[in-house]
Amino acid sequence: MKNKIMKFALFTLIILFSSSCSSIKQVLKPEIKSYLLNDFSSWSKDDCISIIQYYALTNNETSILTIAEKKPQIVINALPLNKNVILALVKKEAIEKRYNNDEYKNRLKDYLESYTSFTLDTVNMKIVESDSNFYSGYSFKLYLENKTDPFSPIFLEDGYSYFFLENMQGKFSRIIEVTGLYAEDDIQLDGYLNVVVTFSPFATDGTRLFNNKDLIESYRLVFNGLQRKPIVLEWKKLD
């Protein structure tokens, strides 16, 4: 009986360690529905942080197995700039920087129009569509860090062509715009890189990647070329 218990414990550990080696990460589902049901203009700073943290994803997450896990040498933090994230980012900024009402509305309208297919009706404080044809694409804030040991600089010519936004059927789209400090076509990852990338709303076969204009479906980001195996970050749709 004792041997059976030991074998079961060992088998459980093998499963846990095997799954922890996967570079695919899934978002857990914290209770943020209550925040999203409330008027976004009434969100507190803590509400905003919870919403941002819900959508943020990294391949460098910690767990009870962290000590036994091998830390990634290329760290990627990704934040989808969907409608909810933009609302939370701007509200948090407005609280911290003490924007007046006009400053808050102008900032929110600018962020929405820069990164989404929505805008702000400043009179009624409603989020409305701004891109009826939907050519804006899907944007992500990316932070990439080279933590190789021994250190090895990474250079990718036409580097952003190695990154893809993929739906759950395997169709993918490419990056159509990159902004941020040191946002050049080539990638030279000596230390870190902080950029916003926008993917086409169309898959490579010309069809729409998603039916919705906002990033609310299940999807994944795939990063090739940075290491031997692809780095994959996966979001699961909030039920």
N, C-alpha and C positions, 0 to 999 in steps of 0.2 A: 504493500500500500504506500509506504514511504517512497519507494522508487517511482511509483506512478505519479505521486505528487511532484516529485523533483522533475520528472520528465515533462509534466504539464507546465510547470513554472518555466523551465528552460525553453519549451516551445513557444510560450507566450512572449518571452523576452526576444526570441528570434523574430517573431512577427513584428513586435514593436520596433526593433532596431532596423528591420528591413524596410518598414514603411517610413521610418524617419530619414532614410537615405534618399528617398525620392525628392526631386527638385520641384515637384508639383505641390503647391500649397493651396489649401482651400480656406476660404473665409469662414470662421465660425459665425453663428447667428446670435449675437447678443440682442437684448430687448431694446431695439431702437425704434420700433414701430410707433411707440407712444410719442417720441420726439417728432417723427415725420408727420403725424396726424395733427400736431399743433401748428399754429400760425408761425411761419419761420421768423417773422419779425419779433416774436416773443421768446425765441430761444435764448437760454443763458449761455455763458461761456463754456460751462461744463457740458451742456447739451451739444454745443458745436464740436467740442473736442471728442465726445463720444461718437458722433456721426463721422467725423474725419477718421478716427481710429478704426471704425468699423470697415470703412472702404480701403484703408491703407493696407498694403501687403508687402512682404519682404521674404527673401529666401534665407534670412538670417534670424528667424524666429527662435526664441529660447523655449525650452521645455524641461521636464524633469530628467530628460535624457541628455541634456546639453553637454554635461561633462564627458559623456561617452561618445558624443557625436563629433565628427570632424567638422570644424567651422568652415564655411564657404570662403574661398579665396577671392571670389568676386562677389561683392555684396550689392544687391539691387533692392532699393525701396521704390515702390510705385504707388501713385495715388491717382485714380481715375478722376478727371475733372468733369464729372457729371453734374446734373442740376443740383442734387442734394449737397454734394461736396462744395460746390461754388457758394451755395446759400450759407453753409456752415463756415467756410473760410472767410467770407466777407463779413458775416455777422460777428465772428470772433475778432476780426481786425477792427471792426467798428467799435466794439466794446473796449478793446485795448488802446486804441488810438483816440477814443472819445470823439468819434465823428458826430457832427450834427445830422439832422434828418436828410438834408439835401446831399451832403457828402456821402452818407450811407447809400442813398438811392442811386446816385451817379456812379459810385464804385461798383455796386451790384450790377447795374445795367451794363457797365463796361466789361466786367468779368464774364457775364453771361454771353454777351455778344462776341467776345474774344475766343471763348473756349467751347461754346455749346450752340445749339440751334434755337436757343430761346433768348428772350429779352424781358425787361421789366416794364410793365405798365405802371409808370410812376404815379399816376393819379389814383388808381385803384389798388396799387401794391399787389398786382397779380402777375404771375409768370405766364407769358404767352409765347407762342412760336414766332420766330423771326425769320426762319429759313424754310419757306414752304416747300422748296424743291429739295432741300436737305443735301447740300454739298459741303457742309462745314466739316464733317468728319468727327472723330472721337479723339479727345486729347487726354494725355497722361503727364503728370509731373514725375520725372524720373531722377533718382539719385543713384549713381553707380560709383563704387569704390573698389580700387585695386588693393587687396590685402594679401597678395601672394607672398609666400615665405618659403624659400628665399625670393626676394622681390624680383619681379620680371615685368617690365613695361609692356603694355598691350597696344598695338597699333592696327587699326582696321581701315584700309582704304575704302572710301564710300561706305563707312561703317554702319550707317543707319539702315542700309539695305539688308542687314542681317537680322533685323528685328521685325516681328510680325504680330498683328492682332488677329486672333483666330476664334471662330465660333465653335460650338460643340459638334458641328458636323464636319469639321476639318477644313472649311473654307477660310481663307485668310486675306488680309489687306496689308498694304505697305504704307510706310510713313510718307506723308506729303509735305510736312513742314516741321522744322526744328527751330526753337527759339531758346534764348538763355545765354548766360555768360559762356564764352568759348564754344558757342554752338556752331561748329563748322561741319562740313560734309564728312571729313575724315574723323575718326575717333582715335585719340591718343590718350590712353588711360594710364597716366603715370601715378596720379593720386586719386582724385574724384572728379565726377562730372555731374552737374546739376542742370537739367534742361527740361523743357516742355516739348513733347512730341505729339503730332497729330496724325492719326491714321485715316486713310481714305474710308468713306462709308461704303465703298464698293469692293467686293472681292475681286480677285484677279480674273475671274470669268465674266466680269461685268455686272453681276447681280449684286443686290444690296446684301451687305454682310449681316445686318440685323433688320428686323422689321420696325423696331422702335428707334426714334431719334435720340433717345437718351440711353446711357449705358446701364440698363436695368436687367439685361439678360445674363445668362451664364456665358462666360468667355474666358480666354486665356491670353497672356502675353508670352511670346516665345523669343528668347534671346540666343541667337547662334553666334559663333565666332569668338566669344569671350573665353571659352574654355573648351575642353574636349567634348563634353556633353552639353546639350542645350539647357539653359536655365528657363524653367517654365513657372509662371505665376498664374494661378487659376482662381477666378471669382465664381462663386455660386449664387444664383438668383435668390434674393430675399423672398421667402414665401409670405 
